[in-house]
Amino acid sequence: MTALGLGLTEAEQIVTAALERGAKLGKALSVAVVDAGGFVLVVKRSEGARPLTPSIAHSKAYSAAIMQRPTKMLKKWQESNPVFFASLTEHATQPIVATDGGMTVKRDGAILGGLGVSGGTAAEDQEICDEVLAELGYELEFPAWGTPAAKG
């Protein structure tokens, strides 16, 4: 981690670990890591991954970073206010998605970026995110929507 947040070395470590988990599951994946502002640090597509998966992984990572919550936590908001939720993309540089497989990268209460995995089932994408981030020492707990995302 750099003084400003997630660095390239850490992002590469996350992506490598996620691709290795996917390979163990027999899944061809794409994995993206962005910084806290949603800017791409690393996107990799394993051999055999479907062509659209890098874009989906990027959108998941972007959403988790800028919304400061895992993308699965956005589902209820999307369902309760679909018109407003859909309009968020007009204000963003990537689509905002509410699905499994996008995790906010957080350590010591600070939002560092986002991780997106695409290519498995929704549950597999989410499992890979959770396992990789836990193994690397990142936080997996987030307050309910409507409460502060980070300390300070």
N, C-alpha and C positions, 0 to 999 in steps of 0.2 A: 504494500500500500504506500502510495506517495503521500506527502503532506497535504495534497489537495484532494485525495480520494483514491479511487481505484486506478492502478497503473497498468501498463501493458503487460508486464511480467505476471502480475496476478491474474489479469484477464486471460492470458494464454494458459495459465495453470487451470483455471476453471473450465475453459473450453476443452482442453486435453482430457481432463477427468471426465467430463460429460460424454465426449466421443468414445472414450474407453468403456464407460458404462453402457452406452448404446450398443457397442460391438458385442459386449458380453450378453446382451439381450437379443442379439441377432438383428438389430435395427440399424438401418442406414439413416443417419440424422444430419441435421444442420443445427449449429449452435451459435448463438450470438451473445456477446457481452458488450454493454454500453456503459458509459460513465453516468454520473448522477444527473447530468443534463440531457441524457439520451443520445449522446454522440457515440458512434461506433468505435469500439476499441479493437474487437476481433469478431469476424464471422467466418466460420469454416463449415464446409459441406463435405460429409464423408462420401466415399465412392458409392454410387448406387442410390444416394438420397434423391428424392423427387425434386424436380427443378424449382418448384415454388417454395420448398422448405426454408431456404435461406431468408427469403423475405418475411415468411411467417415468424421464424425465430427472431428476426430483427424487431418486428412489431411487438412480439411478446416481451422482449427485453426492454424496449423503449417504453412500453406501457407500464411495466413494473417499476422502472426507474422514475419516470416523471410523475406517475400517480402515487408513488411512494408506498405502494402496497402490491403484494403478489396479484397477478391478474385474476386468479380464481376468486379473490375477495371482491372483485369488481362486478361479479355476476348479478348479485342482488340489486345493485345500483342500476345496472343495465336493464334488468327486468322491471324495476319500479319506475324508471324514467327513460324509456327507450329513445324518445325523440331528442332529449337533451344529450343523452349519452352518445348517440350517433353524430350529433353536431360537434362533439369534441374533436373529431378528426379534422374538421375544417380549421381548427386553431393549432393543429399539431403538424409536425413534419413527417410523421408516420401514423398509420391507423392505430387507434386506441382499441385494444381488444380485451374482452372479458372471457377468458378461457383458462384451462389448466396449461402449465408449461412455461409460465413467466414468473420469475421470482425477483423480488427486490433484493439486492445485495446490501446487507447491513452488518456493521460491526460496531460494538460499543455504542449502540443507539444511533449511529450516524449512517445515513443513506449514502452508499458509495456508487451504486449503479444498478444495473439490471442484467439478468440472465434469461435467455429465451432458448427453448429446445423445441424442435419440430421434426416429426418423422415417425414417431411412434403413435400409439393411441394417446388420448388426452391423459389418461392415468399414468402411462409410461413416461410421457414427457414430464409430468409433474414429479413423479417418483425420482427421476434422474436429477431434476433440479434440487429437490429436497436432500437427497443423499449426498450429492456433490458438495453443496453448500455446507451441510452439517459436517461432513468429513474435513472440509477445509477451514472450519472454525467460524463460519458466519452465523448470524442469528436467523432463526426461522419463525420467531414469534412477532406478530404485528398487532397493534391495537385495532379494535373495531373501527370501521369507517366513521369519520366524523370526530375522531380524536387525534391528537398530534402524532405524527409519524416518527419523529425523532426527538431525542432529549435536547434540551437547550433552549 
